[in-house]
Amino acid sequence: MQLQALTAISPIDGRYRGQLEELAPYFSEFALIRYRVLVEVEYFIALAEQKLFTLPKGKATALRNIYQSFTVENAQVIKDTEKITNHDVKAVEYFLKNELKNLGLEDKLEWVHFGLTSQDVNNTATPLLWKEAVEHVYLPALSNLILQLKKMANDWKNVPMLARTHGQPASPTKLGKEIQVFVERLEGQIKLLSEIPFAAKFGGATGNFNAHNIAFPKINWEKFGNKFVNNTLGLQRMQFTTQIEHYDNIGAQFDTLKRINNILIDFARDVWTYISMDYFKQKIKKNEVGSSAMPHKVNPIDFENAEGNFGIANALFEHLAGKLPISRLQRDLTDSTVLRNIGVPFGHTVLAFKSLEKGMGKLILNEAKLKADLDANWAVVAEAIQTVLRRENYPSPYEALKELTRGGEAIDQKTIAKFIDGLKISAALKKELKAITPHNYTGIF
């Protein structure tokens, strides 16, 4: 059966391909091959700049054009070679040597992949594609989501709402402030994410530049490696490694993305609950069906889809963060197959972002329901009354309000007013207490 969206095994490349095509330049097999070619080309040029050989004028530009204009057909040539070599990075090396021949650089062929092991290429190509995906796709998408949250927080900053702690009526709050809680949490995690470097390994078969040093002992290969990785590629080279990168930093990034996803799961569940409480209505799109059996239903599917995709992403991020930093002795191969899957949780995360944005765009505030809930829960002003009475040194105010609100009697405005009238306090203080309502007892935000 030929591979296409309808025959794909993974929904990432099937059902959701149209929403996630922007990830193909970073996480597809084509993308990995292209980033490997990029690393090999830039390394070749760096060796020439180190004066190990002379590169004719204009050839650096022609070499960079190999990866800048890299095509699916180029990638297929490499894949066809891999069928013979049974080694993906070696196939890239052979491809580049052939490209050098086409550029008239036959005498420079053996400088391709000089002194390297495959992980010098993989552990620079993968963090580079990961870095660019995070910077070009993930952070812009998350930033847009935060901007949407900020707008909601601002639009609803003056809308009082009954809070619920432990699911029970609690001191009122403002809807905008409750949205702002998620803004603060997300921005805090973005700050933490920005402090984690995109780490890379580059140092030969066991991290010591053995082959480089034996061939050219007078060159400071540590300095060369740092300049190449840090300056040319824009990554951060780890100084003491085995054959592979430690993966501690990328593991920390996975953990941070997982925390961000958890925050957004929390948000999705809160909004889902508010919809179920009728605090929000949802915009109806003509011809859409909410239920195959119940015509009246408009289900909060966008928030449910977001929660589901965040959950899948987190399960994979958890495995990646836990597995990758562990390798037997100087290297085993378990990281290789695992690393090929980093685009999967990334894809589910981006998909969840899109679902959340779609769901948030459908929300219609039902202010009448929020007002009705506040009117039905006058008991929540008991905290305010007993606190003011404490200020006035009134005897046992908490106990008095506890007896009132837990006596089984329905508490409404008249009940509260009657209680205040029965207090042995000044008329001015009674007036102050009666001015407190569930609608204005919302604190400072």
C-alpha positions, 0 to 999 in steps of 0.5 A: 500500500503506497504511503499517503495521508490516508495510509499513514500509520501515525496520525501525525503523518496521516489525519493531522498532516495538514496541520503539521506540515510545517514540522517536516523541515525539522523532523522528517527523515529528509530534514535529518539528512539535510542537517547532517549534510549542513554539518559536514559541509560547514566542517569541511569549510572550517578545516579549510579555514584552519589552513589544512588545505586550500579551498579555491575562491567561491567554492565555500558558497558553492558548497553551502548551496549543497544544503541550502538547495538540498532536495528530496531527490538528493536525500533519496540518493543518500538513502539509496546509498545507505541500502548498500552501506547500511550506515546512514552517516557514511552514505552522507559522506559518499554523497558529499564526495560525489558533490565535491567531484562535481565542483572540481574538488577531487583532490579534497575528497578525504577532508570530508568527515575527516577524523569524525565519528558518526555521532559528531554529525548526529549530535550536532545535526539533531540539536541544531534541528531541535533548536531551530524547530523550538525557535521557529515553530514552538516558541512563536506558537506558544507566544501566540497562545499567551497573547490570546490568553492575555487578551482574554485576561484583559477583556474579562479583568472586571468580570467577578466570578465565584471561585471554587476551592475543593470544588466548593464555593469560595471567596469570589475572584475575577475571571481575568485574574484566573486567566492571568494565573496561566500567563504567569505560569507559562512565562515563567517556564519560557524563562527557564527554557531560555536558560537551558543551552542547546548542547552538542558533542564534537570530539571524535570516537570517544570525545578526545579528538584522538584522530585529529590530534594524531594527525595534527598534534600542533593544532588546538583541536579543543579550541577548533571544536568550540569555535565550530560548534559554538560560533558556526553552528550556534550550539554549545559544545560539551567539553568532556564527553563519551562518543555521544552527547550527555543529553542532560540539557535536551532532557531538561528541555523535554522536562520543561516542555512537559511542564508547559504542557501540564500547565495547559492541560490544567487550563484546558480542564478548567475551561472545560469545567467552566463550559460545563457550568455554563459560564461559557457558551461556544460559537456554533459553526453551520453544518458542524455536528456535536453529537451523532445522536443528540442534535442539541449538543455543542461539545468542548472537543477542542479542549478535549483534543488538546488535553489528549495530545498534550498527554501523548506528548508528555508520555513521550517527553517523559521517556526521552528525558529519562532514557537519553542521558543513560548510556552504557560505558562510552556509548550504546546505540539505544539513543539513536532510534529514540532520538529519531522520535523527538518530532513526535511529541513536538508534533502532538504539542503543536497540534494541542496548541492549535486545538486550544487556540481554536477552542479559545476562539469559540468561547462566548462569555455567559456573564448572566450565569456568573452573576447568578452563581454569585447571587446564589452564594452569599455565604462567601461573604462570611469570610469578609464579615468575620475579618472586619469584625476581627479588626474591630475586636468583636468577640469570636466572629469566626464562630458566629459566622460558622454557626450562621453558614453551617446551620443548614439555612439557605444563605441569601442577602436577607439572611446576611443583612439580618445577621448584621442587624443582630450584631452589637456594633455601630450603625456605621460598621453595619453599613460597611458590612452590608456594602459587602456583596459576592460581586464586589468581594473580589480582592485586589485583582 
